[in-house]
Amino acid sequence: HTKAMIWTGKDRVYGVKLAEKKGASLIFLEDGFQQKRLYKNNEIVLLHAEDLFGKNRFLPSGYLRESPKALKKANLIVVTYLTQSQCKKSLETRIRKYSSAPIVGMTASYFLPSHLDKKKVGAFCAIAKPSTFFHELGRRTNILRSFTLDDHKAICMESLRQFCLECKELGAEALVCTEKDFVKLKSPQTLPLQVETLKMEFQCAWNENIWKEIVDSLQTKAIKC
């Protein structure tokens, strides 16, 4: 919902410098917590509500990039995929072992084009936790066939084309993926089936006042710059 410039690349320092040259006044780094070469005004860490500490194992057997002890550097902890059944007090107690930073929690909402409601589709994704994507999509459509790739892995268009043909032969009317996956596709319009996305939005549902203060502060800084 913004007109933000998006920069990608392995060299984060170079990317930040390019963004600054193009007039960026506020820069967010994805997976920037481990970037020691850059000074950061704020360290915002996202933790999945169902698995706060990435199976308690480092990549590739788990999802941790560094020890939970590093959370002491965080200025804000954002707990994502929060549900009504989860005990906020229990989540906070576990986080407080490593960090005294403010905590906010986010619930997720999902949106699919209405013309796909109850339709037959093929589905694919390359994200860290694909189960939620397939569960939410399965509630809205009839998934005939699916496949997953490791998080961040590039999607081979030839393999995707073959998968698309298989799904079409089974009667699928479209392919569905995440927004994160869609932006990585090269010429999706050339595939035998239309590619649609299951859109996702987060809403703050825990410590909303803290979240509002942070957002207002960031917006003020952006305007001043």
Stockholm file with secondary structure:
# STOCKHOLM 1.0

chainA/1-225         HTKAMIWTGKDRVYGVKLAEKKGASLIFLEDGFQQKRLYKNNEIVLLHAEDLFGKNRFLPSGYLRESPKALKKANLIVVTYLTQSQCKKSLETRIRKYSSAPIVGMTASYFLPSHLDKKKVGAFCAIAKPSTFFHELGRRTNILRSFTLDDHKAICMESLRQFCLECKELGAEALVCTEKDFVKLKSPQTLPLQVETLKMEFQCAWNENIWKEIVDSLQTKAIKC
#=GR chainA/1-225 SS CCCCCCCCCSCHHHHHHHHHHTTCSSCCCTTCTTCTTSCCSCCEEEEETTBTTGGGSBTTTSSBSSCGGGGGGCSEEEEESCCTTSCHHHHHHHHTTTCCSCEEEEEEEEECCGGGTTCEEEEEECCSCHHHHHHHHHHHSEEEEEEECCTTCCCCHHHHHHHHHHHHHHTCCEEEEEHHHHTTCSCGGGSSSCEEEEEEEEEEEESHHHHHHHHHHHHHHHHHC
#=GC SS_cons         CCCCCCCCCSCHHHHHHHHHHTTCSSCCCTTCTTCTTSCCSCCEEEEETTBTTGGGSBTTTSSBSSCGGGGGGCSEEEEESCCTTSCHHHHHHHHTTTCCSCEEEEEEEEECCGGGTTCEEEEEECCSCHHHHHHHHHHHSEEEEEEECCTTCCCCHHHHHHHHHHHHHHTCCEEEEEHHHHTTCSCGGGSSSCEEEEEEEEEEEESHHHHHHHHHHHHHHHHHC
//
